Amino acid sequence: MTVETDIQHREVIIDDTTLRDGEQTAGVVFSRQEKIRIARMLDEIGVGELECGIPAMGKEEQADVRALVELGLGARLITWNRALISDIEASLATGVQAVDLSLSVSDIHIRHKLAKSRDWVKEQLKTALGFAKAHGLYVSIGGEDASRADLDFVVELMEIGRAMGADRFRFCDTLGLLDPFSTYEKIRFLRERVDLDLEIHTHNDLGMATANALAGIRAGARFVNTTVNGLGERAGNAALEEVVMALKHANGIDLHMDTRRFVEISRFVGQASHRPVPEWKAVVGERVFSHESGLHADGVIKNPCNYEGFDPAEVGLSRYLVLGKHSGSQGLVHRLQELGIRATRQQADSLLPSVRQLSQQRKRPLSDHELLSLWPSCQAVA
């Protein structure tokens, strides 16, 4: 069975990094209590792994991670570390049992950030990985800027990792420069050459983080990084809610999460990060199940599957019919009925021009109060 045909039969594990990469968003800081609540909610909805912090940042961060460890969550907790023994020691002090060891793998980073060589990077990996495995840690090797790296060199690093007991390799599109096609090809290239689990980590600089995450999974990645709301550095990461729902409805992979709580956790993270969730945000935006167009509203009233790819209740939302410039009579009748008014089709036809005109004048949908104020003008219509 090929990678392409067995996608619906493979285990996919979410490693959510809201508490690490999400908090690295410029200007975002989570309090310890906010971290605890986010971790608990992610654990309760069924996320398998949480990247929960960077212990090398100092005692405060270590205390935060330790507080998460003490929760006894079902999800595995993993910390982010440079491939340095001192970083790993800081993680060990928190009680975590899993670490991501990040090292630069592209020649751009090796030359212009580290001023080192590929051989130096290989030795760095051997030293850090050897220390981590000697202390019984689960290890993900984090390939920073892997999307711009020579893939043959990445294969070398993965082979070193496999030989020394690494548990997986994280392929990072650090700058969000890939598209789904190139992502697929790169992950498939690595998957076919080294027997080591792959993790896909994507950024949204070109608006393709979720698509690239799905492409990586299709190509054979078993782990995928997400953040709630797509929070993350610069344009953000692949959004948890988008990846999970896309896997279910576009790829037929049900991760069996309690997705009904997606809106709840989305709103909380939006509040804690001071990054409000836009009404049009995919999957969890307040108005993504709103309908105004007469054709769409009529179709949804007849059967929601006409214009909704999935039930809004799946993510904790509800349907909303907007009355505005593009509304039709059927949507107007339905909305009036919700307000306790039984209107005939003729009355709706009579009222509709006033609804459209007022909406156009005010450049927005009508409120319930505005609609009710127009209603008396057409009550005499048979």
C-alpha positions in Angstrom: 0.0 0.0 0.0 1.5 3.4 -1.0 1.8 6.5 1.1 -0.9 8.1 -1.1 -3.5 5.3 -0.7 -3.0 4.5 3.0 -3.5 8.0 4.4 -6.9 7.2 5.9 -5.4 4.2 7.7 -2.4 5.9 9.3 -2.2 7.4 12.8 -1.8 11.1 12.8 -0.7 12.8 16.1 -1.2 16.5 16.8 1.7 18.1 18.5 0.2 21.5 19.5 2.7 24.2 20.1 0.4 27.1 21.2 2.3 27.2 24.5 5.7 27.5 22.7 5.6 28.8 19.1 2.2 30.4 19.8 3.6 32.4 22.7 6.6 33.4 20.6 4.3 35.6 18.6 5.6 39.1 19.0 4.0 40.7 22.0 2.2 37.6 23.3 2.7 36.5 26.9 0.6 33.8 28.7 0.4 33.8 32.5 1.0 30.5 34.3 -2.7 30.1 35.0 -3.5 30.7 31.3 -1.0 28.1 30.3 -2.5 25.6 32.7 -6.0 26.3 31.3 -4.9 26.0 27.7 -3.0 22.8 28.4 -6.0 21.3 30.2 -8.4 22.2 27.4 -6.1 20.8 24.7 -5.7 17.6 26.7 -9.4 17.3 27.3 -10.3 17.6 23.6 -7.8 14.9 22.7 -4.6 16.5 21.5 -1.8 13.9 21.8 1.2 16.1 22.5 1.8 19.6 23.8 5.0 21.5 23.1 4.9 23.4 26.4 7.9 25.8 26.6 11.6 26.6 26.5 13.1 25.8 29.9 16.5 27.3 28.9 14.8 30.7 29.1 15.1 30.7 32.9 13.7 29.8 36.2 10.2 31.3 35.6 9.8 29.3 32.4 11.0 26.2 34.1 8.5 26.7 36.9 5.7 27.1 34.3 6.7 23.8 32.6 7.0 22.0 35.9 3.5 23.2 36.8 2.2 21.7 33.5 4.0 18.4 34.2 2.4 18.2 37.7 -1.1 18.3 36.1 -0.6 14.7 35.1 -2.2 15.2 31.7 -2.8 12.4 29.2 -1.0 14.3 26.5 2.7 14.0 26.3 4.6 17.2 27.2 7.6 18.1 25.1 9.9 21.1 25.4 11.9 23.0 22.8 15.7 23.1 23.2 18.7 24.2 21.2 20.9 21.1 20.6 22.9 22.0 23.7 23.5 20.0 26.8 22.8 23.0 29.0 19.3 23.4 27.4 18.6 19.7 27.9 19.6 19.9 31.5 17.2 22.8 32.0 14.4 20.6 30.5 15.4 17.6 32.7 15.0 19.9 35.7 11.3 20.4 34.9 10.4 16.7 34.9 9.5 16.4 31.2 10.2 13.1 29.5 10.4 14.4 25.9 12.5 17.1 24.1 12.8 18.7 20.7 16.4 19.4 19.9 16.6 22.2 17.4 19.5 22.7 15.1 20.0 24.7 11.9 20.1 22.5 8.8 20.1 24.8 5.9 23.4 26.1 4.4 22.0 29.6 4.7 21.7 29.2 8.5 24.8 27.2 8.9 26.9 29.9 7.1 25.2 33.1 7.9 23.7 32.5 11.4 26.1 30.0 12.9 29.3 30.7 10.9 29.9 26.9 11.1 30.1 23.9 8.8 27.9 20.9 8.1 30.3 18.7 9.9 30.0 20.9 13.0 26.2 20.5 12.8 26.5 16.7 12.7 28.8 16.7 15.7 26.4 19.0 17.5 23.6 16.6 16.9 25.6 13.6 18.0 26.6 15.3 21.3 23.1 16.6 22.2 21.2 13.5 21.1 23.6 11.2 22.9 23.2 13.2 26.1 19.4 13.2 25.8 19.1 9.5 25.1 21.5 8.7 28.0 19.0 10.4 30.2 16.0 8.3 28.9 14.3 11.2 27.0 12.0 10.8 24.0 13.7 13.0 21.3 12.4 14.8 18.3 15.2 16.3 16.1 14.1 19.7 15.0 15.4 20.6 11.6 15.3 24.4 11.6 14.9 25.8 8.0 14.7 22.3 6.6 12.6 23.6 3.7 15.6 25.4 2.4 18.2 22.7 3.2 19.9 20.3 0.9 17.7 17.2 1.4 20.7 14.8 1.1 22.2 16.5 4.1 18.9 16.2 6.0 19.0 12.5 5.1 22.4 12.3 6.7 21.2 13.9 9.9 18.1 11.7 10.0 20.3 8.6 9.6 22.5 9.8 12.5 19.4 10.3 14.5 18.0 6.9 13.7 21.2 5.1 14.5 21.5 6.9 17.9 17.9 6.3 18.9 16.1 9.5 18.0 12.3 9.0 17.9 11.4 11.4 15.0 12.6 14.2 12.8 10.8 17.6 12.6 10.8 19.1 9.2 10.4 22.8 9.6 9.3 25.2 6.9 10.6 27.9 9.2 9.9 30.9 6.9 6.7 29.5 5.4 8.1 29.5 1.9 6.8 26.2 0.6 3.6 25.3 -1.3 1.7 22.0 -0.8 3.3 20.5 -3.9 6.9 21.1 -2.9 6.1 20.1 0.7 4.7 16.8 -0.5 7.8 16.1 -2.6 10.3 17.0 0.1 8.5 14.9 2.8 8.1 12.0 0.5 11.8 12.2 -0.5 12.8 11.9 3.2 10.1 9.3 4.0 11.4 7.0 1.3 15.0 7.2 2.4 15.1 6.9 6.2 13.0 4.8 8.5 12.3 7.5 11.1 9.0 9.1 12.0 8.5 12.6 10.5 6.9 15.6 11.9 5.7 18.5 9.8 6.0 22.1 11.1 4.6 24.8 8.9 4.3 28.6 8.9 1.7 30.8 7.3 3.8 33.5 5.7 2.3 32.8 2.2 -1.0 31.7 3.6 -0.4 28.0 3.1 0.4 26.6 6.6 -2.6 24.4 6.8 -2.4 23.2 3.2 1.3 22.4 3.7 0.6 20.6 6.9 -1.9 18.4 5.1 0.5 17.8 2.2 3.1 16.7 4.7 0.8 14.2 6.3 -0.3 12.9 2.9 3.4 12.4 2.0 4.0 10.3 5.2 4.5 12.6 8.2 3.0 11.0 11.3 3.2 14.1 13.5 1.9 17.6 12.7 2.5 20.9 14.6 -0.5 23.2 15.2 -1.4 26.2 17.3 -4.9 27.4 18.3 -6.1 30.1 15.9 -2.9 29.7 13.9 -1.0 31.8 16.5 2.7 32.0 15.9 5.7 34.0 14.8 5.1 36.5 12.0 2.0 35.2 10.1 1.6 32.3 12.4 1.5 28.5 12.2 -1.0 25.9 10.9 -4.2 26.3 12.9 -5.3 23.4 15.1 -8.9 23.8 14.2 -8.2 24.0 10.5 -5.9 21.0 10.4 -8.2 18.8 12.4 -11.4 19.7 10.5 -9.6 19.5 7.1 -8.2 16.1 7.9 -11.8 14.9 8.8 -13.7 16.5 5.9 -11.1 16.8 3.1 -9.1 13.7 3.8 -11.4 11.3 5.7 -9.2 11.1 8.8 -11.1 11.5 12.0 -8.8 12.2 15.0 -11.8 11.6 17.3 -11.3 14.9 19.1 -14.0 16.8 20.9 -14.1 19.5 18.2 -17.3 20.9 19.8 -15.0 22.8 22.1 -12.9 24.4 19.3 -14.8 27.8 19.6 -14.3 27.7 23.4 -10.6 27.2 23.3 -10.3 29.6 20.3 -11.9 32.4 22.2 -9.9 31.8 25.3 -6.6 31.8 23.4 -7.7 34.9 21.5 -8.4 36.7 24.8 -5.2 35.5 26.6 -3.0 36.4 23.6 -4.8 39.8 23.0 -5.3 38.5 19.4 -9.1 38.6 18.9 -10.5 35.9 16.6 -11.7 37.6 13.4 -15.4 36.9 12.6 -14.3 35.4 9.3 -11.6 33.1 10.7 -11.9 29.7 9.0 -13.7 27.1 11.1 -14.2 29.1 14.3 -15.0 32.6 13.2 -18.3 33.9 14.7 -19.8 34.5 11.2 -18.4 31.7 9.1 -21.8 30.0 9.1 -23.7 33.2 8.3 -25.7 33.4 5.1 -27.1 36.5 3.4 -27.4 35.8 -0.3 -31.0 34.9 -1.2 -29.9 31.8 -3.1 -27.7 30.5 -0.3 -30.1 31.3 2.5 -32.9 29.5 0.6 -30.7 26.5 0.0 -29.6 26.3 3.7 -33.2 26.6 4.9 -34.2 23.7 2.6 -31.2 21.6 3.6 -28.0 22.9 5.4 -25.8 20.5 3.4 -26.6 22.6 0.3 -24.2 25.4 1.5 -22.4 24.1 4.6 -19.6 21.6 4.4 -20.2 20.4 7.9 -22.6 21.1 10.8 -21.5 24.3 12.7 -22.3 22.4 15.9 -19.3 20.3 15.2 -17.0 23.1 16.3 -19.4 24.8 18.7 -21.0 27.4 16.4 -24.5 27.9 15.1 -26.0 29.0 11.8 -27.0 32.7 11.4 -29.1 34.2 8.6 -28.1 37.8 7.8 -30.6 40.3 6.4 -29.0 42.8 4.1 -28.6 44.0 0.5 -28.4 40.5 -1.0 -31.2 38.9 1.1 -34.1 37.1 -0.5 -37.7 36.6 0.5 -37.3 33.1 2.0 -34.5 34.2 4.3 -36.7 37.2 5.4 -39.6 34.9 6.2 -37.4 32.6 8.2 -35.8 35.5 10.2 -39.2 37.0 11.0 -40.4 33.6 12.1 -37.4 33.4 14.5 -38.6 36.7 15.9 -42.1 35.3 16.5 -43.7 36.8 13.3 -45.6 34.7 10.8 -45.1 36.5 7.5 -46.5 35.4 4.2 -44.4 35.3 1.1 -46.3 38.3 -0.3 -45.5 40.3 2.9 -41.9 39.4 2.6 -41.8 40.4 -1.1 -43.3 43.7 -0.1 -40.8 44.3 2.8 -37.7 43.1 1.0 -37.0 46.4 -1.0 -37.0 48.4 2.2 -34.7 45.9 3.9 -32.2 46.1 1.0 -32.4 49.9 0.8 -31.7 50.4 4.5 -28.9 47.9 4.5 -27.3 49.7 1.5 -27.7 53.0 3.2 -26.1 51.8 6.4 -23.5 49.5 4.7 -24.3 46.7 7.1 -26.9 44.0 7.9 -30.1 45.0 9.6 -30.5 44.5 13.4 -33.5 42.8 14.7 -34.8 46.2 16.0 -34.4 47.7 12.5 -36.2 44.8 10.9 -39.1 45.1 13.4 -39.4 48.8 12.8 -40.0 48.1 9.1 -42.5 45.3 9.6 -45.7 47.4 10.2 -45.3 48.9 6.7 -46.3 45.6 5.0 -48.8 44.1 7.4 -51.7 45.1 5.3 -50.4 43.1 2.3 -52.5 40.0 1.7 
